[in-house]
């Protein structure tokens, strides 16, 4: 009976203990990536993406003495570039992305920590072009490193490098008969602030 009482008491204290070790972050950066789509019906048309400002908020909790598990939500604001054979490159439609990634991070060397995770990503509806109807929910695989810089108290800075992979498509492309998906690789860098509850 004493063991049961002790276990229940520890279980009740666990959420508060974990909350006390919670780490929150807000990171501002840019994301670039490979070609989004290519059409070769009459002549080659490439749709590429320019650097996209990206805002990421995250939270994590310790799952072992060295590793943490967390969730990141990112909102990106991008623009496309369209290149048609024999013609100059022109600006294409803008787009916004929303992604949610769950992952784990752990120590590499000193303040450098690895990150690996998976989640979902969606191209949000826009006014015109291939993003006018938004896109399906895509699987997103992610990896990278974070460099943590302790300042004072519970606050710190973090420099971030991220890579992710997806299979790109949008509802408008599918509706017009463009059923193929495109491998898209993206790399992002950012700088942000962190707060760890004391």
C-alpha positions in Angstrom: 0.0 0.0 0.0 2.9 2.3 0.8 4.5 1.6 -2.6 1.2 2.4 -4.3 0.8 5.7 -2.4 4.4 6.7 -3.2 3.9 5.8 -6.9 0.7 7.9 -7.1 2.5 10.8 -5.4 5.4 10.7 -7.9 3.0 10.4 -10.8 1.2 13.5 -9.6 4.4 15.4 -9.4 5.7 14.3 -12.8 3.8 16.9 -15.0 5.0 19.7 -12.8 8.6 18.5 -12.9 8.5 18.2 -16.7 6.9 21.6 -17.1 9.7 23.0 -15.1 12.2 21.7 -17.7 10.2 22.8 -20.7 12.1 24.7 -23.3 10.4 27.1 -25.7 11.8 28.7 -28.8 10.9 31.3 -31.5 13.2 31.3 -34.6 13.2 33.6 -37.6 15.0 32.5 -40.8 14.9 31.8 -44.5 14.3 28.5 -46.4 15.3 27.6 -49.9 14.7 24.5 -52.0 14.9 22.6 -55.2 12.6 22.8 -58.2 8.9 22.4 -57.4 7.6 21.2 -60.8 8.5 20.7 -64.4 6.4 20.6 -67.5 7.7 19.1 -70.8 4.6 18.8 -72.9 5.6 21.3 -75.5 8.8 22.8 -74.1 10.5 22.7 -70.7 8.9 24.9 -68.0 10.5 24.9 -64.6 8.9 26.2 -61.5 11.4 27.0 -58.8 11.2 28.6 -55.4 12.9 31.7 -54.1 14.2 32.1 -50.5 11.2 32.1 -48.2 11.1 34.0 -44.9 10.1 31.4 -42.2 8.9 31.7 -38.6 9.1 28.7 -36.4 7.9 28.2 -32.8 8.7 25.2 -30.8 8.5 23.5 -27.4 10.4 20.4 -26.0 10.6 18.3 -22.9 13.4 16.0 -21.7 12.9 12.3 -22.3 16.2 11.2 -21.0 19.2 12.8 -19.3 20.6 13.8 -22.7 17.7 13.8 -25.2 14.6 16.0 -25.6 11.4 15.4 -27.6 9.4 18.3 -29.0 7.1 19.9 -31.5 7.8 22.6 -34.0 5.3 24.6 -36.0 6.6 26.6 -39.0 5.0 29.2 -41.3 6.8 30.1 -44.5 6.1 32.9 -47.0 7.5 32.0 -50.4 7.5 33.0 -54.1 8.0 31.0 -57.2 10.1 31.7 -60.3 9.1 30.4 -63.7 11.7 29.6 -66.4 10.5 28.6 -69.9 12.9 27.4 -72.6 14.1 30.3 -74.7 12.4 33.0 -72.5 13.7 35.0 -69.5 12.8 33.9 -65.9 9.8 35.6 -64.5 8.1 35.9 -61.1 5.4 33.3 -60.4 2.7 33.1 -57.8 3.4 33.4 -54.1 2.7 30.7 -51.6 2.5 30.0 -47.9 3.4 26.8 -46.1 2.4 25.4 -42.8 4.2 22.5 -41.2 4.1 20.6 -37.9 7.0 18.4 -37.0 7.6 16.1 -34.0 11.2 15.2 -33.3 14.0 14.4 -31.0 17.3 16.3 -30.3 20.4 15.3 -28.5 24.0 16.3 -27.9 26.7 16.3 -30.6 29.6 18.4 -29.4 29.4 21.1 -26.6 26.4 23.4 -27.4 25.8 21.7 -30.7 22.8 19.3 -30.8 21.4 17.1 -33.6 17.7 17.2 -34.5 15.6 14.5 -36.3 11.9 14.3 -36.9 8.9 13.8 -39.1 5.6 15.5 -39.6 3.2 17.0 -42.0 3.2 20.0 -44.3 0.6 21.9 -46.3 0.6 24.5 -49.0 -2.1 27.0 -48.0 -4.6 28.4 -50.6 -3.5 31.6 -52.4 -5.1 34.0 -54.8 -3.9 32.6 -58.1 -1.8 30.1 -60.0 -0.9 26.6 -58.9 -1.6 27.4 -55.2 -5.1 28.8 -55.7 -6.7 25.6 -54.2 -3.9 24.9 -51.7 -2.3 21.4 -51.6 -2.7 18.0 -50.0 -1.2 17.2 -46.6 2.3 16.0 -47.3 4.7 13.9 -45.3 7.8 15.8 -44.2 11.1 14.3 -43.1 13.5 16.6 -41.3 17.0 16.7 -39.9 19.5 19.3 -38.8 21.6 20.8 -36.0 21.1 23.5 -33.4 23.8 25.6 -31.8 22.7 26.9 -28.4 24.2 30.0 -26.9 23.5 30.7 -23.2 23.1 34.3 -22.4 21.8 35.0 -18.9 19.1 33.5 -16.7 16.5 31.3 -18.4 17.0 32.9 -21.8 19.4 32.0 -24.6 20.0 32.2 -28.3 19.9 29.4 -30.9 21.3 29.2 -34.4 19.6 26.6 -36.5 20.3 24.6 -39.7 17.5 22.4 -41.0 17.0 20.1 -44.0 13.7 18.5 -45.0 12.2 16.4 -47.8 8.8 16.2 -49.3 6.9 15.1 -52.4 5.4 18.3 -53.9 2.0 18.6 -55.5 -1.0 21.0 -55.3 -4.7 20.5 -55.8 -4.6 22.8 -58.9 -1.9 20.8 -60.5 -3.8 17.6 -60.0 -7.0 19.1 -61.3 -5.3 20.1 -64.6 -3.9 16.6 -65.1 -0.4 17.1 -63.7 -0.6 14.0 -61.5 3.1 13.4 -60.9 4.7 14.5 -57.7 8.1 16.1 -57.4 10.9 15.3 -55.0 11.7 18.6 -53.2 14.6 19.1 -50.9 14.8 22.2 -48.7 17.4 23.8 -46.5 16.7 26.5 -43.9 18.8 28.6 -41.6 17.6 30.7 -38.7 18.4 32.6 -35.5 16.1 32.8 -32.6 15.6 33.0 -28.8 14.9 30.3 -26.3 13.4 30.2 -22.9 13.8 27.3 -20.5 11.6 27.3 -17.4 13.8 27.4 -14.3 
